[in-house]
Amino acid sequence: MTGQSTPSQPSDNQSRHVVLGTPLNAPLMDDQEEVLFGCGCFWGAEKGFWRLPGVFSTAVGYAGGQVENPSYEQVCSGRTGHSEVVRVVWSTTAVDFSDLLKLFWECHDPTQGDRQGNDRGSQYRSAIFTTTDHQAELARASRDWYESELKQQGGQNITTEIAADQVFFSAEEYHQQYLARPGSRPYCSAMPSGVLLGAFKGANYILPISVWSHYDWSVSHCVLRGDNSPIPLNANA
């Protein structure tokens, strides 16, 4: 079940977020929720989410497959059925799930099936693995709105998998917050459509518009070009 994270024997260095300094495997607090997002290669996707105000922690791993505690090599073979995912834990009083969905849909192309940009294979598929009924409801409503908007602009059908209660297996330590580590290779294959998520049914955005100015999807590899540090709420600072 989601909420049951299965770390791959994390070391002391892995136990805290490299950027946020928060624990990666702590039990959820009363005002926190978690979700798993698959947006292609998890390196760039994780950075996009850890920068959002109100996000408590992020971690990368694997979910949606059939093998227990898979290795990166096993997942890359395409035979385990897992997607590369980002586990996002956030404060529900500081950021709404709607805000997370906005970043999710806008940061990659959810119509590409088993690939994202130059990365090909089922491990790169678009996915939302929810942990509550409300999350599932908003995920489906936002998908329907976004698909309609994509089609109006000449886009294709969305292929994003939406499922509940998937086990999260933590990826190896060197993958965690990879883009913030010294000597990391600046890589991101995500291909955003440029279409912005609007007022879908049930949306309750909390973050101010100024926060979103730090994501410019018209710029190639926008996530790579941004700072590693979280975006301040007074986002013009």
C-alpha positions as CSV (number, residue, x, y, z in Angstrom):
1,M,0.0,0.0,0.0
2,T,1.2,3.6,-0.6
3,G,2.3,5.1,2.6
4,Q,4.6,2.0,3.0
5,S,7.9,3.2,1.7
6,T,10.5,0.4,1.2
7,P,13.9,1.9,1.4
8,S,16.8,0.1,-0.3
9,Q,18.8,-0.1,3.0
10,P,19.3,3.7,3.2
11,S,22.6,5.0,4.7
12,D,22.9,7.8,7.2
13,N,23.6,10.2,4.3
14,Q,20.4,9.2,2.6
15,S,18.2,9.7,5.6
16,R,17.9,13.5,5.1
17,H,17.1,15.5,2.0
18,V,20.2,16.9,0.4
19,V,18.6,20.3,-0.2
20,L,15.7,20.6,2.3
21,G,17.5,18.9,5.2
22,T,14.2,17.1,6.1
23,P,14.0,13.3,6.9
24,L,13.2,11.1,3.9
25,N,11.6,8.2,5.7
26,A,9.8,9.8,8.6
27,P,6.1,8.9,9.3
28,L,3.7,11.5,7.9
29,M,2.5,14.2,10.3
30,D,-1.2,15.0,10.7
31,D,-1.0,17.9,8.2
32,Q,0.9,16.0,5.6
33,E,0.1,13.8,2.6
34,E,2.2,11.9,0.1
35,V,1.8,11.0,-3.6
36,L,4.0,9.4,-6.2
37,F,4.5,11.1,-9.6
38,G,6.1,9.5,-12.7
39,C,7.2,12.2,-15.2
40,G,10.0,10.5,-17.1
41,C,13.5,10.5,-15.7
42,F,13.2,11.1,-12.0
43,W,16.2,13.3,-11.6
44,G,14.7,16.4,-13.2
45,A,11.2,15.7,-11.9
46,E,12.3,15.5,-8.3
47,K,14.1,18.9,-8.5
48,G,10.9,20.5,-9.9
49,F,8.9,19.3,-6.9
50,W,11.4,20.0,-4.1
51,R,11.5,23.6,-5.2
52,L,7.7,24.2,-4.6
53,P,6.9,26.1,-1.4
54,G,5.1,23.8,1.1
55,V,6.9,20.6,0.0
56,F,8.4,18.9,3.0
57,S,10.5,16.2,1.3
58,T,11.0,14.4,-2.0
59,A,12.6,11.1,-2.8
60,V,13.0,9.1,-6.0
61,G,12.2,5.5,-6.5
62,Y,10.2,2.9,-8.3
63,A,6.5,2.0,-8.2
64,G,3.8,0.3,-10.2
65,G,5.6,-2.9,-11.0
66,Q,5.7,-6.6,-9.9
67,V,9.2,-7.0,-8.5
68,E,10.0,-6.4,-4.8
69,N,12.7,-3.9,-4.0
70,P,14.1,-3.7,-7.6
71,S,17.5,-2.3,-8.5
72,Y,18.0,0.6,-11.0
73,E,19.4,-1.9,-13.5
74,Q,16.4,-4.2,-13.1
75,V,14.0,-1.3,-13.7
76,C,15.9,-0.1,-16.7
77,S,15.6,-3.5,-18.3
78,G,11.9,-2.8,-18.7
79,R,10.9,-6.2,-17.3
80,T,9.8,-5.2,-13.7
81,G,6.9,-3.1,-14.8
82,H,7.9,-0.2,-12.5
83,S,7.9,3.5,-13.3
84,E,10.5,5.9,-12.2
85,V,8.7,8.1,-9.7
86,V,9.1,10.9,-7.2
87,R,7.6,10.6,-3.8
88,V,6.4,14.0,-2.7
89,V,5.4,14.8,0.9
90,W,3.8,18.1,1.5
91,S,2.0,20.2,4.1
92,T,-1.6,20.4,3.2
93,T,-2.0,23.8,4.8
94,A,0.8,25.3,2.8
95,V,0.3,23.8,-0.7
96,D,-2.7,22.1,-2.2
97,F,-2.7,18.9,-4.2
98,S,-4.0,21.1,-7.1
99,D,-0.7,23.0,-7.1
100,L,1.2,19.7,-7.3
101,L,-0.9,18.6,-10.2
102,K,-0.3,21.8,-12.0
103,L,3.5,21.2,-11.8
104,F,3.0,17.5,-12.8
105,W,1.0,18.1,-15.9
106,E,3.0,21.1,-17.1
107,C,6.5,19.7,-16.4
108,H,6.4,16.9,-19.0
109,D,4.4,15.5,-22.0
110,P,1.8,13.1,-20.6
111,T,0.8,11.9,-24.1
112,Q,4.0,10.0,-25.0
113,G,3.2,6.6,-23.6
114,D,6.2,4.5,-22.7
115,R,8.8,7.2,-23.1
116,Q,9.6,10.8,-22.4
117,G,11.7,12.6,-24.9
118,N,14.8,10.6,-25.7
119,D,14.2,8.1,-22.8
120,R,12.2,5.1,-24.0
121,G,10.8,2.2,-22.0
122,S,7.8,1.6,-19.6
123,Q,9.9,2.9,-16.7
124,Y,9.5,6.4,-18.2
125,R,5.7,6.4,-18.5
126,S,3.6,9.1,-17.0
127,A,1.9,8.1,-13.8
128,I,0.1,9.4,-10.7
129,F,-0.1,6.9,-7.8
130,T,-2.5,8.4,-5.3
131,T,-2.9,7.7,-1.5
132,T,-6.3,9.1,-0.8
133,D,-9.7,9.1,-2.6
134,H,-9.6,12.9,-2.8
135,Q,-6.3,12.8,-4.6
136,A,-7.6,10.2,-7.0
137,E,-10.7,12.4,-7.7
138,L,-8.6,15.5,-8.4
139,A,-6.0,13.5,-10.5
140,R,-8.8,12.3,-12.8
141,A,-10.5,15.7,-13.0
142,S,-7.3,17.5,-13.8
143,R,-6.4,14.8,-16.4
144,D,-9.8,15.3,-18.1
145,W,-9.4,19.1,-18.1
146,Y,-5.8,19.0,-19.4
147,E,-6.6,16.5,-22.1
148,S,-9.4,18.7,-23.4
149,E,-7.1,21.7,-23.4
150,L,-4.4,19.7,-25.2
151,K,-6.7,18.6,-27.9
152,Q,-8.0,22.1,-28.5
153,Q,-4.3,23.0,-29.2
154,G,-3.8,20.1,-31.5
155,G,-2.4,17.6,-28.9
156,Q,-3.0,13.9,-28.4
157,N,-4.7,11.7,-25.8
158,I,-3.2,11.6,-22.4
159,T,-1.6,8.2,-21.5
160,T,-0.9,8.9,-17.8
161,E,-1.6,5.9,-15.6
162,I,-3.6,6.8,-12.5
163,A,-3.7,4.2,-9.8
164,A,-4.0,4.0,-6.0
165,D,-2.0,2.4,-3.2
166,Q,1.2,1.4,-5.0
167,V,4.3,0.4,-3.0
168,F,7.2,2.8,-3.2
169,F,10.6,1.3,-3.4
170,S,13.3,3.9,-2.7
171,A,16.0,4.2,-5.4
172,E,19.7,3.9,-4.6
173,E,21.3,6.7,-2.6
174,Y,23.2,8.3,-5.5
175,H,19.9,9.0,-7.3
176,Q,18.4,10.9,-4.4
177,Q,18.4,14.6,-5.1
178,Y,20.8,13.8,-7.9
179,L,20.8,17.2,-9.6
180,A,21.9,18.9,-6.3
181,R,24.9,16.6,-5.8
182,P,28.4,17.8,-6.7
183,G,29.5,16.4,-10.1
184,S,26.0,15.4,-11.2
185,R,25.3,15.3,-14.9
186,P,22.7,18.0,-15.8
187,Y,20.2,15.8,-17.6
188,C,16.5,16.0,-18.2
189,S,14.5,14.5,-21.1
190,A,11.1,16.0,-20.2
191,M,9.3,17.7,-23.1
192,P,6.6,20.0,-21.6
193,S,3.7,20.7,-24.0
194,G,3.6,24.4,-23.0
195,V,-0.1,24.0,-22.0
196,L,-0.9,25.3,-18.6
197,L,-3.3,23.7,-16.2
198,G,-6.3,25.8,-15.4
199,A,-9.5,25.7,-13.2
200,F,-10.4,22.0,-13.3
201,K,-13.2,20.7,-11.2
202,G,-12.3,20.7,-7.6
203,A,-9.2,22.8,-8.1
204,N,-8.1,24.8,-5.0
205,Y,-4.8,26.5,-5.8
206,I,-2.9,28.0,-2.9
207,L,0.4,29.1,-4.3
208,P,0.6,32.6,-5.8
209,I,1.1,33.2,-9.5
210,S,4.5,34.6,-8.7
211,V,5.8,31.2,-7.8
212,W,5.1,29.8,-11.2
213,S,7.2,32.5,-12.9
214,H,10.2,30.3,-11.8
215,Y,9.1,27.6,-14.2
216,D,9.3,28.7,-17.9
217,W,8.3,25.7,-20.0
218,S,9.2,27.5,-23.2
219,V,12.8,27.3,-22.1
220,S,14.5,24.0,-23.0
221,H,15.2,22.0,-19.9
222,C,13.7,24.7,-17.6
223,V,14.1,22.6,-14.5
224,L,17.8,22.2,-15.0
225,R,18.3,25.9,-15.4
226,G,16.6,26.8,-12.1
227,D,18.3,27.1,-8.7
228,N,18.4,24.1,-6.4
229,S,17.0,26.1,-3.5
230,P,13.2,26.2,-2.8
231,I,11.2,29.0,-4.3
232,P,10.3,31.6,-1.7
233,L,6.7,32.6,-1.4
234,N,7.7,36.2,-2.1
235,A,8.9,34.6,-5.4
236,N,10.1,37.8,-6.9
237,A,13.0,37.9,-4.3
